[in-house]
């Protein structure tokens, strides 16, 4: 019996040693080819700009090029599903947010994955939100927006709001505003922010509650768009002339923001996770990356440990699920 136990113990030790060596070898060899950074929206939107601000520096820290791939549709769920369908080898990195990974599965019955299928490696930024309108919308603050929405509803022409797809965070924001004001509003979904802004500038949709960047600020300066209000707690630097919704009576509790992070499949090997995590953390500290993100009105996140990232993702999942229940967001 003692001989059998010794042999079993020896085999276990050898197996653990082999796994340790294999993990170390894997970490040393990864990556051996370019890494793809999956952006779940078409080129031209804020998400795409964030990715192209990050990818070069990230590639430098990984020692391999990082190639941006844009794949829009179903509120980002198509790109998320493609990430899950790829091998869990770290070569496909997903740039995402609660929008694609938490709300989309809650609101769309066709989306079969769960937020728990992904692992957050690092947050990159937190983005303020704003109510951006077509240039000729006759409102300039939250109370005027509320009054206009009520008047349009009475006239049988409900205010229209854009989103990046059914079940998206921006769809949720529009529905939440409609419930808060007690007036019907019409949802107009798009595959991404870029086509939504195109129609907003063309006057084909009234408002878009969304993140924004340098391009949208320039469009507003050119008179092609209008910033009605921000969803921040205080007026933003560079937008001091734009009130917050908190300053209004009708929408005084309407204050939200959203974060962006980098994800892999939850079953990605730990040595690969460590390599990606270290490279992302180093990228987050790169002065050029930070300046580029701040130029897009992004608030750069402080580096998180993997344990902090896991807890933040768990907390975010619980928070957004609770918010979805407040407006009875149901799968469509």
PyMOL commands that set and color helices and strands:
alter all, ss='L'
color gray80, all
select helices_A, chain A and resi 2-29+46-62+74-85+98-107+115-117+142-154+169-181+193-201+214-221+245-247+270-284+287-295+306-326
alter helices_A, ss='H'
color red, helices_A
select strands_A, chain A and resi 35-39+66-70+92-96+118-134+159-163+185-189+207-211+225-230+257-265+298-300
alter strands_A, ss='S'
color yellow, strands_A
deselect
rebuild
show_as cartoon
